[in-house]
Amino acid sequence: MAENSFDVTVIGAGPGGYVAAIRASQLGLKTALVEKRETLGGTCLNIGCIPSKALLHSTEIYEFLREKGADHGIKTGSLKIDVGALMKKKDAVVENLVKGVATLVSKKGVTVFQGAARIKDANTVEVDGPDKATLETRNIVIATGSRVSELPSLKIDGKTVVTSDDAIAFDKTPGKLVVVGGGAIGLELGAVWSRLGSEVTVLEFLPRIAAGFDTDISRMLERILKKRGMNFVTGAKVTGAETRKGKVTVTAEHNGDQKTYEADKVLVAVGRRPCTEGLGLEDAGVELDDRKRVKTDNHFRTSVKNIYAIGDVIAGPMLAHKAEEEGVAVAEILAGKPGHVNYDVIPNVIYTDPEVASAGLGEDHAKEKEIKVNVGKFPLSANGRALAMDATEGLVKVIACAETDRLLGVQILGRNASEFISGAVAHMEYGGSAEDLARTVHAHPTISETLKEAALAVDKRAIHSL
């Protein structure tokens, strides 16, 4: 095969793209990976998931020492935060990880091209950039991810009205921060800057924050975050913003009235949109839907033979782990294997403290679908490890089919929820029941025991609650 001739060319080196490239190479396919950034990892590793989690972890330590350190016998004196050092630590985490991905991709035999890709036809990709080239390829995988969405009423300037790209790199703590959007990104970055002393107000268009979770879970999360100092205005439609002398005044409709909110920074966190521009998709005949996402079938095929798409550019939740699984699946399909993703059990997490995690069907959605369910709940306040860790806020819900006891969904509000939601996912993956989860031995003492207890509570036989 010629030097610039490949079995698979993957466009985009985010979690979906680089994983697809590695898996394709593992399966013996000569693979190219095209990325316009200087570093691999996409939004997630460079300016999204990883840097935000680094900031969340550092500020959680700071908040714990400030609020609860003395109770644990930790005398720290006057605590101070050095935002510059905080950002330096965050940047080091990112740098280490993206270097690791570059090494991994290289060692796995993937050929990387830096530059902007454009699809000339079903078998040709042109790269314009430092590694300018024309690639001949049998198959193309589009994995270009997503970018932040904007509101017509808020003009982003990167200084006072900003996106998450900017909010992970402030050089100082804003006195007042208005966050537009009460989803994962808004809540996580709002929490970071609230812990560091910013007066944070979250404006959410919907009736509640964290709207993808059950009502009781999102309401409890809101109460907890309010106690931590964050302010929330739900049912608020932002209509405009005016900047004067470095300050921003945001206008929003709320309960029929026009209200204003003053801030030093406004973070626009209203979701993301697919990156499908500039790829030559229209010229190549690749069809898009009304949200500019690439249309695919159940095997990730687009409307053009030999062109596939995965991750945030196609329908489904915009989650890195969803893209990774699709990357593995599409590579296996291209190698003649039965690649598959079970979309019913993809976990969703908000990394506040406490964290919120879910998988499967929530109680609210089950009722909407007129599915009869039995629900078990268990509070973290009754868990020994949670008591020892000062992490008693939250609860675990297990939702099971009333007729068959099949495990339909789990929702967790609690410390380390992101780490033990996978225990529920494993049971749902094979169609397990609440009884199966209830009889699964969990180490003691762990917070994950609350999952077992909630499963027992489905049958009203939790051991450690009244």
TORKOL-4160 file (C-alpha; in steps of 0.2 Angstrom, whole numbers, padded with zeros to 4 digits, m for minus):
466
<pt num="1" X="0000" Y="0000" Z="0000"/>
<pt num="2" X="0007" Y="0017" Z="m0005"/>
<pt num="3" X="0013" Y="0029" Z="0009"/>
<pt num="4" X="m0002" Y="0040" Z="0009"/>
<pt num="5" X="m0014" Y="0026" Z="0006"/>
<pt num="6" X="m0025" Y="0019" Z="0020"/>
<pt num="7" X="m0038" Y="0007" Z="0025"/>
<pt num="8" X="m0046" Y="0019" Z="0037"/>
<pt num="9" X="m0044" Y="0038" Z="0039"/>
<pt num="10" X="m0051" Y="0045" Z="0055"/>
<pt num="11" X="m0055" Y="0064" Z="0055"/>
<pt num="12" X="m0054" Y="0071" Z="0073"/>
<pt num="13" X="m0043" Y="0065" Z="0087"/>
<pt num="14" X="m0054" Y="0067" Z="0102"/>
<pt num="15" X="m0060" Y="0052" Z="0113"/>
<pt num="16" X="m0070" Y="0045" Z="0099"/>
<pt num="17" X="m0057" Y="0048" Z="0085"/>
<pt num="18" X="m0041" Y="0042" Z="0093"/>
<pt num="19" X="m0049" Y="0027" Z="0101"/>
<pt num="20" X="m0057" Y="0022" Z="0084"/>
<pt num="21" X="m0039" Y="0024" Z="0076"/>
<pt num="22" X="m0031" Y="0013" Z="0089"/>
<pt num="23" X="m0044" Y="0000" Z="0088"/>
<pt num="24" X="m0043" Y="m0001" Z="0069"/>
<pt num="25" X="m0024" Y="m0002" Z="0070"/>
<pt num="26" X="m0026" Y="m0016" Z="0082"/>
<pt num="27" X="m0037" Y="m0025" Z="0070"/>
<pt num="28" X="m0024" Y="m0024" Z="0056"/>
<pt num="29" X="m0031" Y="m0010" Z="0047"/>
<pt num="30" X="m0018" Y="0003" Z="0040"/>
<pt num="31" X="m0025" Y="0019" Z="0049"/>
<pt num="32" X="m0023" Y="0038" Z="0047"/>
<pt num="33" X="m0028" Y="0050" Z="0060"/>
<pt num="34" X="m0031" Y="0069" Z="0055"/>
<pt num="35" X="m0031" Y="0082" Z="0069"/>
<pt num="36" X="m0031" Y="0101" Z="0066"/>
<pt num="37" X="m0025" Y="0105" Z="0084"/>
<pt num="38" X="m0007" Y="0103" Z="0088"/>
<pt num="39" X="m0011" Y="0091" Z="0102"/>
<pt num="40" X="m0022" Y="0075" Z="0102"/>
<pt num="41" X="m0037" Y="0072" Z="0113"/>
<pt num="42" X="m0049" Y="0084" Z="0106"/>
<pt num="43" X="m0060" Y="0096" Z="0117"/>
<pt num="44" X="m0061" Y="0083" Z="0131"/>
<pt num="45" X="m0043" Y="0082" Z="0135"/>
<pt num="46" X="m0037" Y="0099" Z="0130"/>
<pt num="47" X="m0051" Y="0111" Z="0136"/>
<pt num="48" X="m0066" Y="0101" Z="0142"/>
<pt num="49" X="m0067" Y="0085" Z="0153"/>
<pt num="50" X="m0050" Y="0084" Z="0160"/>
<pt num="51" X="m0045" Y="0102" Z="0164"/>
<pt num="52" X="m0062" Y="0105" Z="0172"/>
<pt num="53" X="m0060" Y="0089" Z="0183"/>
<pt num="54" X="m0043" Y="0095" Z="0188"/>
<pt num="55" X="m0050" Y="0111" Z="0194"/>
<pt num="56" X="m0065" Y="0103" Z="0202"/>
<pt num="57" X="m0053" Y="0091" Z="0212"/>
<pt num="58" X="m0041" Y="0105" Z="0218"/>
<pt num="59" X="m0056" Y="0117" Z="0223"/>
<pt num="60" X="m0064" Y="0102" Z="0232"/>
<pt num="61" X="m0049" Y="0100" Z="0243"/>
<pt num="62" X="m0048" Y="0119" Z="0246"/>
<pt num="63" X="m0067" Y="0119" Z="0251"/>
<pt num="64" X="m0065" Y="0104" Z="0262"/>
<pt num="65" X="m0050" Y="0111" Z="0272"/>
<pt num="66" X="m0059" Y="0128" Z="0273"/>
<pt num="67" X="m0076" Y="0121" Z="0279"/>
<pt num="68" X="m0073" Y="0105" Z="0288"/>
<pt num="69" X="m0054" Y="0103" Z="0291"/>
<pt num="70" X="m0055" Y="0109" Z="0309"/>
<pt num="71" X="m0068" Y="0096" Z="0312"/>
<pt num="72" X="m0055" Y="0083" Z="0307"/>
<pt num="73" X="m0041" Y="0090" Z="0317"/>
<pt num="74" X="m0033" Y="0098" Z="0302"/>
<pt num="75" X="m0027" Y="0115" Z="0308"/>
<pt num="76" X="m0022" Y="0125" Z="0293"/>
<pt num="77" X="m0022" Y="0143" Z="0299"/>
<pt num="78" X="m0027" Y="0156" Z="0286"/>
<pt num="79" X="m0031" Y="0147" Z="0269"/>
<pt num="80" X="m0027" Y="0156" Z="0253"/>
<pt num="81" X="m0029" Y="0152" Z="0235"/>
<pt num="82" X="m0016" Y="0155" Z="0221"/>
<pt num="83" X="m0026" Y="0155" Z="0205"/>
<pt num="84" X="m0010" Y="0155" Z="0195"/>
<pt num="85" X="m0003" Y="0140" Z="0204"/>
<pt num="86" X="m0021" Y="0132" Z="0202"/>
<pt num="87" X="m0020" Y="0134" Z="0183"/>
<pt num="88" X="m0002" Y="0128" Z="0182"/>
<pt num="89" X="m0007" Y="0112" Z="0190"/>
<pt num="90" X="m0022" Y="0110" Z="0178"/>
<pt num="91" X="m0011" Y="0114" Z="0163"/>
<pt num="92" X="0001" Y="0101" Z="0169"/>
<pt num="93" X="m0012" Y="0087" Z="0170"/>
<pt num="94" X="m0018" Y="0091" Z="0153"/>
<pt num="95" X="0000" Y="0092" Z="0145"/>
<pt num="96" X="0004" Y="0075" Z="0153"/>
<pt num="97" X="m0012" Y="0067" Z="0147"/>
<pt num="98" X="m0011" Y="0073" Z="0129"/>
<pt num="99" X="0007" Y="0068" Z="0128"/>
<pt num="100" X="0002" Y="0051" Z="0134"/>
<pt num="101" X="m0011" Y="0050" Z="0120"/>
<pt num="102" X="0001" Y="0055" Z="0107"/>
<pt num="103" X="0014" Y="0042" Z="0113"/>
<pt num="104" X="0000" Y="0029" Z="0113"/>
<pt num="105" X="m0007" Y="0032" Z="0096"/>
<pt num="106" X="0011" Y="0032" Z="0089"/>
<pt num="107" X="0015" Y="0015" Z="0097"/>
<pt num="108" X="m0001" Y="0008" Z="0091"/>
<pt num="109" X="0005" Y="0011" Z="0073"/>
<pt num="110" X="m0007" Y="0025" Z="0068"/>
<pt num="111" X="m0001" Y="0038" Z="0056"/>
<pt num="112" X="m0005" Y="0056" Z="0062"/>
<pt num="113" X="m0007" Y="0071" Z="0051"/>
<pt num="114" X="m0009" Y="0088" Z="0058"/>
<pt num="115" X="m0020" Y="0099" Z="0048"/>
<pt num="116" X="m0038" Y="0103" Z="0043"/>
<pt num="117" X="m0047" Y="0089" Z="0034"/>
<pt num="118" X="m0058" Y="0090" Z="0019"/>
<pt num="119" X="m0067" Y="0076" Z="0011"/>
<pt num="120" X="m0065" Y="0077" Z="m0007"/>
<pt num="121" X="m0075" Y="0061" Z="m0011"/>
<pt num="122" X="m0078" Y="0044" Z="m0002"/>
<pt num="123" X="m0060" Y="0038" Z="m0005"/>
<pt num="124" X="m0050" Y="0055" Z="m0003"/>
<pt num="125" X="m0046" Y="0066" Z="0011"/>
<pt num="126" X="m0036" Y="0082" Z="0009"/>
<pt num="127" X="m0026" Y="0089" Z="0023"/>
<pt num="128" X="m0022" Y="0107" Z="0024"/>
<pt num="129" X="m0009" Y="0112" Z="0037"/>
<pt num="130" X="0008" Y="0108" Z="0044"/>
<pt num="131" X="0006" Y="0090" Z="0037"/>
<pt num="132" X="m0002" Y="0095" Z="0020"/>
<pt num="133" X="m0006" Y="0079" Z="0010"/>
<pt num="134" X="m0019" Y="0070" Z="0000"/>
<pt num="135" X="m0024" Y="0054" Z="0008"/>
<pt num="136" X="m0031" Y="0039" Z="m0002"/>
<pt num="137" X="m0042" Y="0029" Z="0009"/>
<pt num="138" X="m0055" Y="0014" Z="0008"/>
<pt num="139" X="m0065" Y="0021" Z="0023"/>
<pt num="140" X="m0067" Y="0038" Z="0031"/>
<pt num="141" X="m0073" Y="0040" Z="0049"/>
<pt num="142" X="m0079" Y="0057" Z="0054"/>
<pt num="143" X="m0076" Y="0061" Z="0073"/>
<pt num="144" X="m0074" Y="0080" Z="0073"/>
<pt num="145" X="m0084" Y="0082" Z="0090"/>
<pt num="146" X="m0093" Y="0098" Z="0095"/>
<pt num="147" X="m0091" Y="0116" Z="0100"/>
<pt num="148" X="m0100" Y="0127" Z="0112"/>
<pt num="149" X="m0117" Y="0133" Z="0107"/>
<pt num="150" X="m0121" Y="0152" Z="0108"/>
<pt num="151" X="m0137" Y="0162" Z="0111"/>
<pt num="152" X="m0142" Y="0175" Z="0099"/>
<pt num="153" X="m0145" Y="0187" Z="0114"/>
<pt num="154" X="m0128" Y="0185" Z="0121"/>
<pt num="155" X="m0113" Y="0190" Z="0110"/>
<pt num="156" X="m0097" Y="0180" Z="0116"/>
<pt num="157" X="m0082" Y="0191" Z="0117"/>
<pt num="158" X="m0070" Y="0179" Z="0127"/>
<pt num="159" X="m0067" Y="0193" Z="0140"/>
<pt num="160" X="m0083" Y="0197" Z="0149"/>
<pt num="161" X="m0096" Y="0185" Z="0140"/>
<pt num="162" X="m0086" Y="0169" Z="0139"/>
<pt num="163" X="m0088" Y="0150" Z="0136"/>
<pt num="164" X="m0081" Y="0135" Z="0145"/>
<pt num="165" X="m0065" Y="0137" Z="0135"/>
<pt num="166" X="m0062" Y="0153" Z="0144"/>
<pt num="167" X="m0069" Y="0149" Z="0161"/>
<pt num="168" X="m0056" Y="0135" Z="0164"/>
<pt num="169" X="m0042" Y="0148" Z="0162"/>
<pt num="170" X="m0047" Y="0164" Z="0172"/>
<pt num="171" X="m0032" Y="0173" Z="0179"/>
<pt num="172" X="m0042" Y="0178" Z="0194"/>
<pt num="173" X="m0058" Y="0174" Z="0203"/>
<pt num="174" X="m0073" Y="0185" Z="0197"/>
<pt num="175" X="m0082" Y="0194" Z="0210"/>
<pt num="176" X="m0098" Y="0190" Z="0202"/>
<pt num="177" X="m0101" Y="0176" Z="0190"/>
<pt num="178" X="m0118" Y="0173" Z="0180"/>
<pt num="179" X="m0119" Y="0156" Z="0173"/>
<pt num="180" X="m0132" Y="0154" Z="0159"/>
<pt num="181" X="m0137" Y="0136" Z="0159"/>
<pt num="182" X="m0140" Y="0124" Z="0173"/>
<pt num="183" X="m0133" Y="0108" Z="0165"/>
<pt num="184" X="m0117" Y="0099" Z="0168"/>
<pt num="185" X="m0104" Y="0112" Z="0161"/>
<pt num="186" X="m0113" Y="0127" Z="0170"/>
<pt num="187" X="m0115" Y="0118" Z="0187"/>
<pt num="188" X="m0097" Y="0111" Z="0187"/>
<pt num="189" X="m0088" Y="0127" Z="0182"/>
<pt num="190" X="m0100" Y="0137" Z="0193"/>
<pt num="191" X="m0095" Y="0126" Z="0208"/>
<pt num="192" X="m0077" Y="0129" Z="0204"/>
<pt num="193" X="m0078" Y="0147" Z="0205"/>
<pt num="194" X="m0090" Y="0148" Z="0219"/>
<pt num="195" X="m0078" Y="0138" Z="0230"/>
<pt num="196" X="m0065" Y="0151" Z="0226"/>
<pt num="197" X="m0075" Y="0165" Z="0232"/>
<pt num="198" X="m0086" Y="0171" Z="0217"/>
<pt num="199" X="m0104" Y="0175" Z="0219"/>
<pt num="200" X="m0112" Y="0163" Z="0207"/>
<pt num="201" X="m0129" Y="0165" Z="0200"/>
<pt num="202" X="m0136" Y="0151" Z="0188"/>
<pt num="203" X="m0149" Y="0156" Z="0176"/>
<pt num="204" X="m0158" Y="0141" Z="0169"/>
<pt num="205" X="m0172" Y="0142" Z="0156"/>
<pt num="206" X="m0180" Y="0125" Z="0161"/>
<pt num="207" X="m0190" Y="0123" Z="0178"/>
<pt num="208" X="m0175" Y="0115" Z="0186"/>
<pt num="209" X="m0157" Y="0112" Z="0185"/>
<pt num="210" X="m0149" Y="0095" Z="0180"/>
<pt num="211" X="m0165" Y="0092" Z="0170"/>
<pt num="212" X="m0159" Y="0075" Z="0163"/>
<pt num="213" X="m0161" Y="0067" Z="0180"/>
<pt num="214" X="m0176" Y="0063" Z="0191"/>
<pt num="215" X="m0185" Y="0078" Z="0199"/>
<pt num="216" X="m0181" Y="0073" Z="0217"/>
<pt num="217" X="m0163" Y="0071" Z="0212"/>
<pt num="218" X="m0161" Y="0088" Z="0204"/>
<pt num="219" X="m0171" Y="0097" Z="0217"/>
<pt num="220" X="m0160" Y="0089" Z="0231"/>
<pt num="221" X="m0144" Y="0094" Z="0221"/>
<pt num="222" X="m0150" Y="0112" Z="0220"/>
<pt num="223" X="m0153" Y="0113" Z="0239"/>
<pt num="224" X="m0136" Y="0106" Z="0242"/>
<pt num="225" X="m0127" Y="0118" Z="0230"/>
<pt num="226" X="m0138" Y="0132" Z="0237"/>
<pt num="227" X="m0131" Y="0128" Z="0255"/>
<pt num="228" X="m0113" Y="0129" Z="0247"/>
<pt num="229" X="m0117" Y="0147" Z="0241"/>
<pt num="230" X="m0123" Y="0145" Z="0223"/>
<pt num="231" X="m0139" Y="0155" Z="0218"/>
<pt num="232" X="m0151" Y="0148" Z="0206"/>
<pt num="233" X="m0165" Y="0156" Z="0195"/>
<pt num="234" X="m0175" Y="0143" Z="0186"/>
<pt num="235" X="m0188" Y="0147" Z="0172"/>
<pt num="236" X="m0177" Y="0162" Z="0167"/>
<pt num="237" X="m0175" Y="0166" Z="0148"/>
<pt num="238" X="m0160" Y="0177" Z="0145"/>
<pt num="239" X="m0164" Y="0191" Z="0133"/>
<pt num="240" X="m0149" Y="0201" Z="0132"/>
<pt num="241" X="m0133" Y="0208" Z="0140"/>
<pt num="242" X="m0124" Y="0225" Z="0140"/>
<pt num="243" X="m0106" Y="0227" Z="0145"/>
<pt num="244" X="m0100" Y="0244" Z="0152"/>
<pt num="245" X="m0083" Y="0247" Z="0159"/>
<pt num="246" X="m0078" Y="0229" Z="0161"/>
<pt num="247" X="m0095" Y="0224" Z="0170"/>
<pt num="248" X="m0109" Y="0215" Z="0162"/>
<pt num="249" X="m0128" Y="0217" Z="0165"/>
<pt num="250" X="m0138" Y="0202" Z="0160"/>
<pt num="251" X="m0157" Y="0204" Z="0157"/>
<pt num="252" X="m0169" Y="0189" Z="0159"/>
<pt num="253" X="m0187" Y="0186" Z="0159"/>
<pt num="254" X="m0193" Y="0177" Z="0174"/>
<pt num="255" X="m0211" Y="0175" Z="0180"/>
<pt num="256" X="m0217" Y="0188" Z="0167"/>
<pt num="257" X="m0205" Y="0201" Z="0173"/>
<pt num="258" X="m0189" Y="0208" Z="0166"/>
<pt num="259" X="m0175" Y="0206" Z="0179"/>
<pt num="260" X="m0156" Y="0211" Z="0178"/>
<pt num="261" X="m0141" Y="0202" Z="0185"/>
<pt num="262" X="m0124" Y="0211" Z="0186"/>
<pt num="263" X="m0108" Y="0201" Z="0184"/>
<pt num="264" X="m0089" Y="0203" Z="0181"/>
<pt num="265" X="m0091" Y="0188" Z="0170"/>
<pt num="266" X="m0105" Y="0179" Z="0161"/>
<pt num="267" X="m0102" Y="0160" Z="0157"/>
<pt num="268" X="m0113" Y="0154" Z="0142"/>
<pt num="269" X="m0116" Y="0135" Z="0145"/>
<pt num="270" X="m0131" Y="0131" Z="0135"/>
<pt num="271" X="m0125" Y="0115" Z="0127"/>
<pt num="272" X="m0115" Y="0111" Z="0112"/>
<pt num="273" X="m0117" Y="0109" Z="0093"/>
<pt num="274" X="m0108" Y="0097" Z="0081"/>
<pt num="275" X="m0093" Y="0102" Z="0071"/>
<pt num="276" X="m0098" Y="0098" Z="0053"/>
<pt num="277" X="m0093" Y="0114" Z="0045"/>
<pt num="278" X="m0078" Y="0115" Z="0033"/>
<pt num="279" X="m0077" Y="0096" Z="0030"/>
<pt num="280" X="m0084" Y="0096" Z="0013"/>
<pt num="281" X="m0099" Y="0085" Z="0018"/>
<pt num="282" X="m0111" Y="0093" Z="0006"/>
<pt num="283" X="m0100" Y="0092" Z="m0009"/>
<pt num="284" X="m0097" Y="0074" Z="m0004"/>
<pt num="285" X="m0115" Y="0070" Z="m0003"/>
<pt num="286" X="m0116" Y="0067" Z="0016"/>
<pt num="287" X="m0133" Y="0071" Z="0023"/>
<pt num="288" X="m0136" Y="0081" Z="0039"/>
<pt num="289" X="m0151" Y="0082" Z="0050"/>
<pt num="290" X="m0160" Y="0098" Z="0055"/>
<pt num="291" X="m0147" Y="0100" Z="0069"/>
<pt num="292" X="m0132" Y="0099" Z="0057"/>
<pt num="293" X="m0128" Y="0082" Z="0064"/>
<pt num="294" X="m0122" Y="0068" Z="0052"/>
<pt num="295" X="m0136" Y="0056" Z="0048"/>
<pt num="296" X="m0131" Y="0038" Z="0051"/>
<pt num="297" X="m0138" Y="0021" Z="0051"/>
<pt num="298" X="m0137" Y="0008" Z="0065"/>
<pt num="299" X="m0119" Y="0004" Z="0059"/>
<pt num="300" X="m0113" Y="0022" Z="0059"/>
<pt num="301" X="m0114" Y="0023" Z="0040"/>
<pt num="302" X="m0118" Y="0039" Z="0032"/>
<pt num="303" X="m0128" Y="0042" Z="0016"/>
<pt num="304" X="m0111" Y="0039" Z="0007"/>
<pt num="305" X="m0104" Y="0022" Z="0005"/>
<pt num="306" X="m0087" Y="0020" Z="0014"/>
<pt num="307" X="m0090" Y="0036" Z="0025"/>
<pt num="308" X="m0095" Y="0034" Z="0043"/>
<pt num="309" X="m0097" Y="0045" Z="0058"/>
<pt num="310" X="m0097" Y="0044" Z="0077"/>
<pt num="311" X="m0097" Y="0054" Z="0093"/>
<pt num="312" X="m0104" Y="0072" Z="0095"/>
<pt num="313" X="m0107" Y="0074" Z="0076"/>
<pt num="314" X="m0121" Y="0061" Z="0076"/>
<pt num="315" X="m0137" Y="0059" Z="0086"/>
<pt num="316" X="m0136" Y="0054" Z="0105"/>
<pt num="317" X="m0129" Y="0061" Z="0121"/>
<pt num="318" X="m0113" Y="0072" Z="0118"/>
<pt num="319" X="m0102" Y="0061" Z="0130"/>
<pt num="320" X="m0084" Y="0056" Z="0128"/>
<pt num="321" X="m0087" Y="0038" Z="0134"/>
<pt num="322" X="m0101" Y="0037" Z="0121"/>
<pt num="323" X="m0089" Y="0042" Z="0108"/>
<pt num="324" X="m0076" Y="0030" Z="0114"/>
<pt num="325" X="m0088" Y="0015" Z="0113"/>
<pt num="326" X="m0094" Y="0021" Z="0095"/>
<pt num="327" X="m0075" Y="0022" Z="0090"/>
<pt num="328" X="m0072" Y="0004" Z="0095"/>
<pt num="329" X="m0088" Y="m0002" Z="0087"/>
<pt num="330" X="m0085" Y="0007" Z="0070"/>
<pt num="331" X="m0067" Y="0000" Z="0069"/>
<pt num="332" X="m0074" Y="m0017" Z="0073"/>
<pt num="333" X="m0087" Y="m0015" Z="0059"/>
<pt num="334" X="m0074" Y="m0010" Z="0047"/>
<pt num="335" X="m0064" Y="m0025" Z="0051"/>
<pt num="336" X="m0079" Y="m0036" Z="0048"/>
<pt num="337" X="m0083" Y="m0039" Z="0066"/>
<pt num="338" X="m0100" Y="m0036" Z="0075"/>
<pt num="339" X="m0097" Y="m0019" Z="0083"/>
<pt num="340" X="m0111" Y="m0013" Z="0094"/>
<pt num="341" X="m0115" Y="0000" Z="0107"/>
<pt num="342" X="m0129" Y="m0002" Z="0120"/>
<pt num="343" X="m0137" Y="0016" Z="0121"/>
<pt num="344" X="m0149" Y="0011" Z="0135"/>
<pt num="345" X="m0135" Y="0010" Z="0148"/>
<pt num="346" X="m0124" Y="0024" Z="0144"/>
<pt num="347" X="m0120" Y="0033" Z="0161"/>
<pt num="348" X="m0122" Y="0052" Z="0163"/>
<pt num="349" X="m0113" Y="0061" Z="0176"/>
<pt num="350" X="m0112" Y="0079" Z="0183"/>
<pt num="351" X="m0095" Y="0081" Z="0193"/>
<pt num="352" X="m0101" Y="0093" Z="0207"/>
<pt num="353" X="m0099" Y="0088" Z="0225"/>
<pt num="354" X="m0109" Y="0078" Z="0228"/>
<pt num="355" X="m0108" Y="0070" Z="0211"/>
<pt num="356" X="m0124" Y="0065" Z="0201"/>
<pt num="357" X="m0124" Y="0050" Z="0190"/>
<pt num="358" X="m0137" Y="0040" Z="0181"/>
<pt num="359" X="m0139" Y="0025" Z="0169"/>
<pt num="360" X="m0154" Y="0018" Z="0161"/>
<pt num="361" X="m0172" Y="0024" Z="0163"/>
<pt num="362" X="m0177" Y="0037" Z="0177"/>
<pt num="363" X="m0193" Y="0036" Z="0187"/>
<pt num="364" X="m0200" Y="0051" Z="0179"/>
<pt num="365" X="m0197" Y="0045" Z="0161"/>
<pt num="366" X="m0204" Y="0028" Z="0166"/>
<pt num="367" X="m0220" Y="0036" Z="0171"/>
<pt num="368" X="m0221" Y="0046" Z="0155"/>
<pt num="369" X="m0219" Y="0029" Z="0146"/>
<pt num="370" X="m0233" Y="0022" Z="0157"/>
<pt num="371" X="m0221" Y="0008" Z="0163"/>
<pt num="372" X="m0225" Y="0002" Z="0180"/>
<pt num="373" X="m0210" Y="0002" Z="0191"/>
<pt num="374" X="m0205" Y="m0002" Z="0209"/>
<pt num="375" X="m0192" Y="0011" Z="0216"/>
<pt num="376" X="m0180" Y="0008" Z="0230"/>
<pt num="377" X="m0171" Y="0023" Z="0239"/>
<pt num="378" X="m0157" Y="0023" Z="0251"/>
<pt num="379" X="m0149" Y="0039" Z="0259"/>
<pt num="380" X="m0131" Y="0042" Z="0261"/>
<pt num="381" X="m0133" Y="0048" Z="0279"/>
<pt num="382" X="m0136" Y="0030" Z="0284"/>
<pt num="383" X="m0119" Y="0024" Z="0276"/>
<pt num="384" X="m0104" Y="0022" Z="0288"/>
<pt num="385" X="m0091" Y="0026" Z="0275"/>
<pt num="386" X="m0101" Y="0042" Z="0270"/>
<pt num="387" X="m0101" Y="0047" Z="0288"/>
<pt num="388" X="m0083" Y="0045" Z="0290"/>
<pt num="389" X="m0079" Y="0055" Z="0275"/>
<pt num="390" X="m0092" Y="0069" Z="0279"/>
<pt num="391" X="m0101" Y="0065" Z="0263"/>
<pt num="392" X="m0119" Y="0061" Z="0269"/>
<pt num="393" X="m0128" Y="0072" Z="0257"/>
<pt num="394" X="m0138" Y="0063" Z="0244"/>
<pt num="395" X="m0147" Y="0047" Z="0240"/>
<pt num="396" X="m0147" Y="0032" Z="0228"/>
<pt num="397" X="m0162" Y="0027" Z="0218"/>
<pt num="398" X="m0165" Y="0010" Z="0210"/>
<pt num="399" X="m0179" Y="0009" Z="0197"/>
<pt num="400" X="m0185" Y="m0009" Z="0193"/>
<pt num="401" X="m0199" Y="m0016" Z="0182"/>
<pt num="402" X="m0214" Y="m0019" Z="0193"/>
<pt num="403" X="m0218" Y="m0035" Z="0183"/>
<pt num="404" X="m0201" Y="m0043" Z="0180"/>
<pt num="405" X="m0190" Y="m0035" Z="0193"/>
<pt num="406" X="m0178" Y="m0031" Z="0178"/>
<pt num="407" X="m0166" Y="m0017" Z="0183"/>
<pt num="408" X="m0172" Y="m0002" Z="0172"/>
<pt num="409" X="m0161" Y="0012" Z="0179"/>
<pt num="410" X="m0151" Y="0019" Z="0193"/>
<pt num="411" X="m0149" Y="0037" Z="0199"/>
<pt num="412" X="m0136" Y="0042" Z="0212"/>
<pt num="413" X="m0133" Y="0059" Z="0221"/>
<pt num="414" X="m0117" Y="0057" Z="0231"/>
<pt num="415" X="m0099" Y="0057" Z="0234"/>
<pt num="416" X="m0090" Y="0046" Z="0220"/>
<pt num="417" X="m0106" Y="0043" Z="0211"/>
<pt num="418" X="m0096" Y="0042" Z="0195"/>
<pt num="419" X="m0086" Y="0028" Z="0201"/>
<pt num="420" X="m0099" Y="0016" Z="0207"/>
<pt num="421" X="m0113" Y="0019" Z="0194"/>
<pt num="422" X="m0104" Y="0006" Z="0183"/>
<pt num="423" X="m0109" Y="m0007" Z="0195"/>
<pt num="424" X="m0127" Y="m0004" Z="0190"/>
<pt num="425" X="m0122" Y="m0003" Z="0172"/>
<pt num="426" X="m0114" Y="m0020" Z="0173"/>
<pt num="427" X="m0130" Y="m0028" Z="0179"/>
<pt num="428" X="m0141" Y="m0018" Z="0166"/>
<pt num="429" X="m0130" Y="m0024" Z="0152"/>
<pt num="430" X="m0135" Y="m0042" Z="0154"/>
<pt num="431" X="m0153" Y="m0038" Z="0159"/>
<pt num="432" X="m0151" Y="m0041" Z="0177"/>
<pt num="433" X="m0164" Y="m0038" Z="0191"/>
<pt num="434" X="m0164" Y="m0027" Z="0206"/>
<pt num="435" X="m0163" Y="m0044" Z="0215"/>
<pt num="436" X="m0147" Y="m0048" Z="0206"/>
<pt num="437" X="m0140" Y="m0031" Z="0212"/>
<pt num="438" X="m0146" Y="m0033" Z="0229"/>
<pt num="439" X="m0137" Y="m0050" Z="0231"/>
<pt num="440" X="m0121" Y="m0043" Z="0224"/>
<pt num="441" X="m0108" Y="m0042" Z="0238"/>
<pt num="442" X="m0101" Y="m0025" Z="0241"/>
<pt num="443" X="m0085" Y="m0021" Z="0251"/>
<pt num="444" X="m0088" Y="m0014" Z="0268"/>
<pt num="445" X="m0086" Y="0000" Z="0272"/>
<pt num="446" X="m0089" Y="0009" Z="0255"/>
<pt num="447" X="m0101" Y="0022" Z="0249"/>
<pt num="448" X="m0106" Y="0009" Z="0235"/>
<pt num="449" X="m0115" Y="m0001" Z="0248"/>
<pt num="450" X="m0129" Y="0012" Z="0246"/>
<pt num="451" X="m0132" Y="0004" Z="0229"/>
<pt num="452" X="m0135" Y="m0013" Z="0236"/>
<pt num="453" X="m0146" Y="m0006" Z="0250"/>
<pt num="454" X="m0157" Y="0004" Z="0237"/>
<pt num="455" X="m0159" Y="m0012" Z="0227"/>
<pt num="456" X="m0164" Y="m0021" Z="0243"/>
<pt num="457" X="m0176" Y="m0006" Z="0246"/>
<pt num="458" X="m0185" Y="m0010" Z="0229"/>
<pt num="459" X="m0192" Y="m0025" Z="0239"/>
<pt num="460" X="m0194" Y="m0015" Z="0255"/>
<pt num="461" X="m0180" Y="m0025" Z="0263"/>
<pt num="462" X="m0166" Y="m0013" Z="0265"/>
<pt num="463" X="m0155" Y="m0018" Z="0280"/>
<pt num="464" X="m0148" Y="m0001" Z="0286"/>
<pt num="465" X="m0163" Y="0010" Z="0285"/>
<pt num="466" X="m0179" Y="0012" Z="0295"/>
